Amino acid sequence: MEYSSDLTDKEWEMIEPLLPQKKKTRPPVWTKRQLLNGIFYQLKYHLMIFSIILLLIQSGCLLHISNSTSAIAQNFVS
């Protein structure tokens, strides 16, 4: 499965020579390219979530949601 954060073949050709060579050990579970794709996916996903939270904070929506949730919880407990 490919994601938009995955390295293209051209990008991989530029990055691969910069990575250290594998020592003579057991075969890896994942390739270096798969590991980097996973890292880039996580970075992209977390940056997107961070941007959404920042937008909610700046717009005041998060405060409104927090206040509404608190009011609902207080009514539920009472």
Buried (B, 14 or more C-beta within 10 A) or exposed (E): EEEEBBBEEEEBEEEEEEEEEEEEEEEEEEEBBEEBBBEBBEEEEEEEEEEEEEEBEEEEEBEEEEEEEEEEEEEEEE
